[in-house]
Amino acid sequence: MPPTPTKPAPASGPRAGWWPVLAGLFLAFVLLKLGNPVILDHIAGVPEGWEEIIFETWPAAWGYCVLAVVTVVGALQWRRGVGVPVWALVFPGVWLAWQFVAATTTVDASLTKVVLPQFVATVVCFAVGLSAGRSAGARRVWLGLLVGLLLVLGSGFRQQYGGLAASREFFYENEKTAWKDVPPEELARLEASRLLVRRPDGILTINPNLLPKLAKDRIMGTLVQPNALAGVVLLLLPGALLTVWSASGGLQNVTRGVLVGLVAYMGLACLYWSGSKAGWLIALTVCGVALLNLPLPKALKTGLVLVVTAGGLAGFAWKYQAYFADGARSANARFDYWAVAGRTALDRPLLGSGPGSFYAVYRQAKRPDAEMTRLVHNDYLQQASDSGAIGLLAFGGFIWASLAGLYPITRGDWTLFSVWLGLLGWALQSFVEFGLYIPALGWTAFFLFGWLWAVARNGFDTTRPQT
């Protein structure tokens, strides 16, 4: 067992509660408005008018402004804590500093200028998480996160039950009429976001890259990609379930179980509808880890893990049999990305090609018939390719050393262990996706790392939920 940290006296009055709530609401805003990879921010378009500001994705620059305000508030609420290991504070700083060093030799300065602010914001969110976790009532952060997650899942349900079909009909019908019936301002927005492109004769047409996506029934919620929605579910669903259970402590257990089951159904349904194959397998892994930590006899836990794993894999094989019969194209494409990234990491082991520059490297090095991409679809390998071995070790070392260090501290408290499980899911998905480059995922994950370190090792939270 780790040594019990010294617990400073809790704050009192308004300071004890409102700051974690505000931090949670900020994360809800990030989930709803900043679901676009920053590397694609230039084609996202800027919302015009109140309706678009409320319902459309925001540019990253707007998010940076909101984060700046929240950071100032967090700095004013900062409280000295104990117990957080020095390396957990140093690793993010080393990683960020090395990104600026690697930027000095980038092969594409325009791409590097796009991702550096995202990296700064990500590390700032880690510090904001430390501040919120060092406040009394720190677990109230999850009230805002729960609201944000439910809104994301609600958007996914709306897409599943009519929204995607309506979008397909809109594009297919207007393509038949050469987009003559669409207002000019709407056409300009669609062209700016690259949903429409111009043929050599100047006529607008659907972006060919969009056609396969329209043909698939894969939801994405408030994110811009289905796999990003899967990442949000993996990251937040475990903590959300424990939050619902804790917040409903005054109700009968049957009612509490129904509420938890409803949120679980919404999250798992959206994960299924997202069509994320890696998300499915990662969810099975996280579920297995959770089951092995239940206070049950070892034989029973092992049996549960085997049953859940066998059922999950059988469902996976049934669901995606056509995908594998067709050659597993997306998986094979990733192998192409990883091969180029690996060669770049070996050719430039110290500084890499520059933060965010993989698009420029891959465009030159890919096979003629290979699918184009802007990101490696592996955050760890992209760090090695973009910023060399030091970038990889600082980034990957922080994540996995934090998971290893937090595991024995949190496993005795399921409200904290559930957050650890979500971070484990995000860390595993980072082997096959690019959550670091999506504010909704990168900012939230790093915030939760800071928050979890602070809560687990400082014990400031005097509003421990009932379990």
C-alpha positions as CSV (number, residue, x, y, z in Angstrom):
1,M,0.0,0.0,0.0
2,P,1.3,3.5,-0.8
3,P,2.0,5.8,2.1
4,T,-0.9,7.9,3.3
5,P,-0.3,11.5,2.1
6,T,-0.7,14.4,4.5
7,K,-4.1,16.0,4.0
8,P,-4.3,19.7,4.2
9,A,-7.3,21.3,5.8
10,P,-10.2,21.5,3.3
11,A,-11.4,24.7,1.9
12,S,-14.6,26.1,3.1
13,G,-17.3,28.3,1.7
14,P,-17.9,28.8,-2.0
15,R,-14.3,28.0,-2.9
16,A,-15.0,24.4,-1.9
17,G,-17.4,23.7,-4.7
18,W,-17.7,26.0,-7.6
19,W,-14.3,25.7,-9.2
20,P,-14.5,21.9,-9.9
21,V,-18.0,22.4,-11.2
22,L,-16.7,25.1,-13.6
23,A,-13.8,22.9,-14.7
24,G,-16.3,20.1,-15.5
25,L,-18.5,22.4,-17.5
26,F,-15.4,23.6,-19.4
27,L,-14.7,20.0,-20.4
28,A,-18.3,19.6,-21.4
29,F,-17.8,22.6,-23.7
30,V,-14.6,21.0,-25.1
31,L,-16.5,17.8,-25.9
32,L,-19.3,19.6,-27.7
33,K,-17.3,22.2,-29.6
34,L,-13.8,21.0,-30.2
35,G,-14.1,17.6,-31.8
36,N,-12.2,18.4,-34.9
37,P,-8.5,17.4,-35.3
38,V,-6.5,20.6,-35.2
39,I,-4.6,19.5,-38.3
40,L,-7.9,19.9,-40.2
41,D,-8.9,23.1,-38.5
42,H,-8.3,25.1,-41.7
43,I,-11.2,23.4,-43.5
44,A,-13.6,23.4,-40.6
45,G,-15.0,26.9,-41.3
46,V,-15.9,29.6,-38.8
47,P,-19.5,29.6,-37.4
48,E,-21.5,32.6,-38.5
49,G,-24.6,33.8,-36.6
50,W,-25.8,32.5,-33.2
51,E,-27.4,29.4,-34.6
52,E,-24.1,28.1,-36.0
53,I,-22.2,29.2,-32.9
54,I,-24.5,27.1,-30.8
55,F,-24.8,24.1,-32.9
56,E,-21.6,23.9,-35.0
57,T,-18.0,22.9,-34.2
58,W,-15.8,25.8,-33.2
59,P,-12.3,26.5,-34.6
60,A,-9.4,25.6,-32.3
61,A,-8.5,29.3,-31.8
62,W,-11.8,30.0,-30.1
63,G,-11.2,27.0,-27.8
64,Y,-7.7,28.4,-26.9
65,C,-9.4,31.7,-25.8
66,V,-11.8,29.9,-23.6
67,L,-9.0,27.8,-22.1
68,A,-7.0,30.9,-21.4
69,V,-9.9,32.2,-19.2
70,V,-10.3,28.9,-17.4
71,T,-6.5,28.7,-16.8
72,V,-6.5,32.1,-15.1
73,V,-9.3,31.0,-12.9
74,G,-7.5,27.8,-12.1
75,A,-4.3,29.6,-11.3
76,L,-6.2,31.8,-8.8
77,Q,-7.7,28.7,-7.2
78,W,-4.3,26.9,-7.0
79,R,-3.6,25.1,-3.7
80,R,-0.3,23.6,-2.7
81,G,-0.4,19.8,-2.7
82,V,1.8,16.9,-1.7
83,G,2.3,13.4,-2.9
84,V,2.3,13.9,-6.7
85,P,5.6,12.5,-7.9
86,V,8.0,15.0,-9.4
87,W,8.4,12.9,-12.6
88,A,4.6,13.2,-13.2
89,L,5.1,17.0,-13.3
90,V,8.3,17.0,-15.2
91,F,7.4,14.6,-18.1
92,P,4.7,16.8,-19.7
93,G,7.0,19.8,-19.4
94,V,9.9,18.0,-21.0
95,W,7.7,16.6,-23.8
96,L,6.3,20.1,-24.6
97,A,9.7,21.8,-24.5
98,W,11.1,19.1,-26.8
99,Q,8.3,19.9,-29.3
100,F,9.6,23.4,-29.7
101,V,13.2,22.1,-30.1
102,A,12.0,19.7,-32.8
103,A,10.1,22.5,-34.5
104,T,13.4,24.2,-35.3
105,T,14.2,21.6,-38.0
106,T,10.6,20.9,-39.2
107,V,10.1,19.9,-42.8
108,D,6.8,21.9,-42.9
109,A,6.6,25.0,-40.7
110,S,2.9,25.5,-41.6
111,L,1.9,22.2,-40.2
112,T,4.0,22.6,-37.1
113,K,2.5,26.0,-36.4
114,V,-0.9,24.3,-36.3
115,V,-0.1,21.6,-33.8
116,L,2.2,23.5,-31.3
117,P,-0.7,25.5,-29.8
118,Q,-2.6,22.2,-29.4
119,F,0.3,20.7,-27.5
120,V,0.6,23.8,-25.3
121,A,-3.1,23.7,-24.6
122,T,-2.9,19.9,-23.8
123,V,-0.2,20.4,-21.1
124,V,-2.1,23.5,-19.7
125,C,-5.2,21.2,-19.3
126,F,-3.0,18.9,-17.2
127,A,-2.2,21.8,-14.9
128,V,-5.8,22.8,-14.8
129,G,-6.7,19.3,-13.8
130,L,-4.2,19.4,-11.0
131,S,-5.8,22.7,-9.8
132,A,-9.3,21.2,-9.9
133,G,-8.1,18.0,-8.2
134,R,-6.5,20.0,-5.4
135,S,-9.9,21.6,-4.5
136,A,-12.4,20.4,-2.0
137,G,-15.3,18.9,-3.8
138,A,-12.9,17.9,-6.6
139,R,-15.2,15.0,-7.7
140,R,-17.8,17.5,-8.8
141,V,-15.8,17.8,-12.0
142,W,-17.7,14.8,-13.1
143,L,-21.1,16.6,-12.9
144,G,-20.0,18.7,-15.9
145,L,-18.4,15.8,-17.6
146,L,-21.5,13.7,-17.2
147,V,-23.6,16.4,-18.8
148,G,-21.2,16.7,-21.7
149,L,-21.0,13.0,-22.3
150,L,-24.8,12.6,-22.3
151,L,-25.1,15.4,-24.8
152,V,-22.5,13.7,-27.0
153,L,-24.4,10.4,-26.8
154,G,-27.7,12.1,-27.4
155,S,-26.3,13.6,-30.6
156,G,-25.2,10.1,-31.6
157,F,-28.7,8.7,-31.0
158,R,-30.2,11.5,-33.1
159,Q,-27.8,10.6,-35.9
160,Q,-28.6,6.9,-35.6
161,Y,-32.4,7.4,-35.7
162,G,-32.7,9.7,-38.7
163,G,-29.9,12.2,-38.8
164,L,-27.5,10.2,-41.0
165,A,-30.2,9.2,-43.4
166,A,-31.3,12.9,-43.7
167,S,-27.7,13.9,-44.4
168,R,-27.3,11.2,-47.1
169,E,-30.6,12.3,-48.7
170,F,-29.5,16.0,-48.7
171,F,-26.2,15.2,-50.5
172,Y,-27.6,12.7,-53.0
173,E,-30.6,14.7,-54.0
174,N,-28.7,17.9,-54.5
175,E,-25.9,16.1,-56.4
176,K,-28.6,15.1,-58.9
177,T,-29.6,18.8,-59.4
178,A,-26.0,20.1,-59.5
179,W,-26.6,21.9,-56.3
180,K,-28.8,24.6,-58.0
181,D,-31.4,24.6,-55.2
182,V,-28.9,25.3,-52.3
183,P,-28.4,28.9,-51.2
184,P,-25.0,30.5,-52.2
185,E,-24.0,31.0,-48.5
186,E,-24.6,27.3,-47.8
187,L,-22.7,26.3,-50.8
188,A,-19.8,28.4,-49.7
189,R,-19.8,26.8,-46.3
190,L,-19.9,23.3,-47.8
191,E,-17.0,24.1,-50.1
192,A,-15.0,25.7,-47.4
193,S,-15.4,22.6,-45.3
194,R,-14.4,20.4,-48.3
195,L,-17.6,18.5,-48.3
196,L,-18.0,19.8,-51.8
197,V,-15.2,20.3,-54.4
198,R,-15.0,21.8,-57.8
199,R,-14.4,19.7,-60.9
200,P,-12.0,21.0,-63.6
201,D,-15.1,22.5,-65.4
202,G,-15.9,24.5,-62.3
203,I,-19.0,22.5,-61.3
204,L,-19.5,21.6,-57.6
205,T,-19.7,18.0,-56.7
206,I,-19.5,15.8,-53.6
207,N,-16.0,15.3,-52.3
208,P,-15.1,11.7,-53.5
209,N,-13.6,11.0,-50.1
210,L,-17.0,11.7,-48.5
211,L,-18.9,9.2,-50.6
212,P,-17.7,6.1,-48.7
213,K,-18.6,7.8,-45.4
214,L,-22.1,8.6,-46.6
215,A,-22.6,5.0,-47.5
216,K,-21.8,3.8,-44.0
217,D,-24.1,4.1,-41.0
218,R,-21.4,5.2,-38.6
219,I,-22.3,7.9,-36.1
220,M,-19.9,10.4,-34.7
221,G,-21.9,12.4,-32.2
222,T,-20.5,16.0,-31.8
223,L,-17.1,14.8,-33.0
224,V,-16.1,14.8,-36.6
225,Q,-15.1,11.1,-36.9
226,P,-16.7,7.9,-35.6
227,N,-13.5,6.7,-34.0
228,A,-13.2,9.9,-32.1
229,L,-16.7,9.3,-30.6
230,A,-15.5,5.8,-29.6
231,G,-12.5,7.4,-27.9
232,V,-14.8,9.7,-25.9
233,V,-16.9,6.7,-24.8
234,L,-13.8,4.7,-23.8
235,L,-12.4,7.7,-21.9
236,L,-15.5,8.8,-20.0
237,L,-18.1,6.1,-19.7
238,P,-16.5,4.2,-16.7
239,G,-16.3,7.4,-14.7
240,A,-19.8,8.5,-15.8
241,L,-21.3,5.2,-14.6
242,L,-19.7,5.6,-11.1
243,T,-20.8,9.3,-11.0
244,V,-24.4,8.3,-11.7
245,W,-24.3,5.6,-9.1
246,S,-22.8,7.9,-6.5
247,A,-25.1,10.9,-7.3
248,S,-28.2,8.7,-6.9
249,G,-27.2,7.5,-3.4
250,G,-30.5,8.7,-2.0
251,L,-32.5,6.4,-4.2
252,Q,-33.3,2.7,-3.9
253,N,-30.7,0.4,-5.4
254,V,-33.1,-0.8,-8.1
255,T,-33.7,2.8,-9.3
256,R,-29.9,3.5,-9.1
257,G,-29.3,0.3,-11.2
258,V,-31.8,1.5,-13.8
259,L,-30.1,4.9,-14.1
260,V,-26.7,3.4,-14.4
261,G,-27.9,0.8,-16.9
262,L,-29.5,3.5,-19.1
263,V,-26.2,5.5,-19.3
264,A,-24.3,2.2,-19.9
265,Y,-26.7,1.4,-22.7
266,M,-26.4,4.8,-24.3
267,G,-22.6,4.6,-24.2
268,L,-22.2,1.1,-25.4
269,A,-24.8,1.6,-28.2
270,C,-22.9,4.6,-29.5
271,L,-19.7,2.7,-29.3
272,Y,-21.3,-0.1,-31.4
273,W,-22.9,2.4,-33.9
274,S,-19.6,4.2,-34.3
275,G,-18.3,1.1,-36.0
276,S,-15.0,1.4,-34.3
277,K,-13.4,-2.1,-34.4
278,A,-10.5,-1.1,-32.1
279,G,-12.9,0.5,-29.8
280,W,-14.8,-2.7,-29.4
281,L,-11.7,-4.7,-28.6
282,I,-10.4,-2.0,-26.2
283,A,-13.7,-1.9,-24.4
284,L,-13.4,-5.7,-23.9
285,T,-9.9,-5.2,-22.5
286,V,-11.0,-2.5,-20.1
287,C,-14.0,-4.5,-19.0
288,G,-11.7,-7.5,-18.3
289,V,-9.4,-5.3,-16.1
290,A,-12.4,-4.0,-14.2
291,L,-13.8,-7.5,-13.6
292,L,-10.4,-8.7,-12.3
293,N,-10.5,-6.0,-9.7
294,L,-13.9,-6.8,-8.3
295,P,-14.0,-8.0,-4.7
296,L,-15.0,-11.5,-5.7
297,P,-13.3,-14.9,-5.5
298,K,-10.5,-15.3,-8.0
299,A,-12.2,-18.3,-9.8
300,L,-15.4,-16.4,-10.2
301,K,-13.6,-13.3,-11.6
302,T,-11.6,-15.4,-14.0
303,G,-14.8,-17.1,-15.2
304,L,-16.5,-13.8,-15.8
305,V,-13.6,-12.5,-17.8
306,L,-13.6,-15.6,-20.0
307,V,-17.3,-15.4,-20.6
308,V,-17.3,-11.7,-21.4
309,T,-14.2,-12.0,-23.6
310,A,-15.6,-15.0,-25.5
311,G,-18.9,-13.3,-26.0
312,G,-17.3,-10.1,-27.1
313,L,-15.0,-11.7,-29.6
314,A,-17.8,-13.8,-31.0
315,G,-19.9,-10.6,-31.5
316,F,-16.9,-8.9,-33.0
317,A,-16.3,-11.7,-35.5
318,W,-20.0,-11.7,-36.5
319,K,-20.3,-7.9,-36.8
320,Y,-17.2,-7.4,-38.9
321,Q,-17.1,-10.6,-41.0
322,A,-17.8,-8.7,-44.2
323,Y,-15.0,-6.2,-43.3
324,F,-12.4,-8.9,-43.0
325,A,-13.7,-10.7,-46.0
326,D,-13.2,-7.5,-48.0
327,G,-9.5,-7.3,-47.0
328,A,-9.7,-5.1,-43.9
329,R,-8.7,-2.0,-45.9
330,S,-8.5,0.5,-43.0
331,A,-6.2,-1.8,-41.0
332,N,-4.0,-2.4,-44.0
333,A,-3.9,1.4,-44.6
334,R,-2.6,1.9,-41.1
335,F,0.3,-0.5,-41.7
336,D,1.3,1.8,-44.6
337,Y,1.2,4.9,-42.3
338,W,3.1,3.1,-39.6
339,A,5.8,1.9,-42.0
340,V,6.5,5.4,-43.2
341,A,6.4,6.8,-39.7
342,G,8.8,4.1,-38.5
343,R,11.3,4.8,-41.2
344,T,11.1,8.5,-40.5
345,A,11.8,7.8,-36.8
346,L,14.9,5.7,-37.7
347,D,16.1,8.3,-40.2
348,R,15.6,11.2,-37.8
349,P,16.0,9.7,-34.3
350,L,16.8,12.9,-32.5
351,L,14.4,15.6,-33.7
352,G,12.1,13.8,-36.1
353,S,10.6,15.6,-39.1
354,G,8.9,18.3,-36.9
355,P,5.7,18.3,-34.9
356,G,2.6,17.7,-37.0
357,S,4.6,17.3,-40.2
358,F,3.8,13.6,-41.0
359,Y,1.4,14.7,-43.8
360,A,4.3,16.3,-45.7
361,V,6.5,13.2,-45.1
362,Y,3.9,10.7,-46.0
363,R,2.9,12.6,-49.2
364,Q,6.4,12.1,-50.5
365,A,7.1,8.6,-49.2
366,K,3.8,6.7,-49.6
367,R,3.2,4.1,-52.3
368,P,1.4,5.5,-55.3
369,D,-1.7,3.3,-54.6
370,A,-1.7,3.9,-50.8
371,E,-4.4,5.9,-49.1
372,M,-3.5,9.5,-48.2
373,T,-3.5,10.6,-44.5
374,R,-2.6,13.6,-42.4
375,L,-1.8,11.7,-39.2
376,V,-0.1,8.4,-38.3
377,H,-3.2,6.9,-36.5
378,N,-0.8,6.1,-33.6
379,D,0.0,8.9,-31.2
380,Y,3.1,7.2,-29.9
381,L,4.6,6.4,-33.3
382,Q,3.8,9.9,-34.5
383,Q,5.8,11.3,-31.6
384,A,8.7,9.2,-32.7
385,S,8.3,10.3,-36.3
386,D,7.7,14.0,-35.6
387,S,9.9,14.7,-32.6
388,G,12.3,11.7,-32.3
389,A,13.1,9.4,-29.4
390,I,12.9,12.0,-26.7
391,G,9.5,13.1,-27.8
392,L,8.3,9.5,-27.8
393,L,9.8,8.7,-24.4
394,A,8.5,11.8,-22.7
395,F,5.0,11.4,-24.1
396,G,4.6,7.6,-23.8
397,G,6.6,7.6,-20.5
398,F,4.2,10.1,-18.9
399,I,1.1,8.2,-19.9
400,W,2.1,4.7,-19.0
401,A,4.2,5.5,-16.0
402,S,1.2,7.5,-14.7
403,L,-1.1,4.5,-15.3
404,A,1.3,2.2,-13.5
405,G,1.7,4.7,-10.6
406,L,-2.0,5.4,-10.2
407,Y,-3.2,1.8,-10.4
408,P,-2.3,0.7,-6.8
409,I,-3.5,4.1,-5.4
410,T,-6.9,4.1,-7.1
411,R,-7.9,0.5,-7.2
412,G,-9.3,0.6,-3.6
413,D,-11.7,3.5,-4.5
414,W,-14.0,2.7,-7.5
415,T,-15.0,6.3,-8.1
416,L,-11.3,6.9,-8.8
417,F,-10.5,3.6,-10.3
418,S,-13.2,4.1,-12.9
419,V,-11.4,7.3,-14.1
420,W,-8.2,5.2,-14.3
421,L,-10.0,2.6,-16.4
422,G,-11.1,5.4,-18.8
423,L,-7.6,6.7,-19.1
424,L,-6.4,3.2,-19.8
425,G,-8.9,2.9,-22.6
426,W,-7.7,6.2,-24.1
427,A,-4.1,5.2,-23.8
428,L,-4.8,1.9,-25.6
429,Q,-6.7,3.6,-28.4
430,S,-3.7,6.0,-28.9
431,F,-1.9,3.0,-30.4
432,V,-4.4,3.0,-33.4
433,E,-5.8,6.6,-33.4
434,F,-4.8,10.2,-33.1
435,G,-6.7,11.4,-30.0
436,L,-3.8,13.7,-29.0
437,Y,-4.6,15.9,-32.0
438,I,-8.3,16.3,-31.1
439,P,-8.9,18.8,-28.3
440,A,-12.0,16.9,-27.1
441,L,-9.9,13.9,-26.4
442,G,-6.4,15.2,-25.8
443,W,-7.4,18.1,-23.5
444,T,-9.8,15.9,-21.5
445,A,-7.4,13.0,-21.1
446,F,-4.5,15.2,-19.9
447,F,-6.9,17.1,-17.6
448,L,-8.0,13.8,-16.0
449,F,-4.4,12.7,-15.6
450,G,-3.7,15.8,-13.6
451,W,-7.0,15.6,-11.7
452,L,-6.5,12.0,-10.8
453,W,-3.0,12.5,-9.5
454,A,-4.1,15.4,-7.4
455,V,-7.2,13.7,-5.9
456,A,-5.5,10.3,-5.4
457,R,-2.4,11.6,-3.6
458,N,-3.7,14.7,-1.8
459,G,-7.2,13.8,-0.5
460,F,-8.5,17.3,-0.7
461,D,-12.0,16.1,-1.7
462,T,-14.2,16.1,1.3
463,T,-17.4,15.4,-0.6
464,R,-16.7,11.7,-1.2
465,P,-19.7,10.2,-3.0
466,Q,-21.6,7.3,-1.4
467,T,-20.9,3.9,-3.0
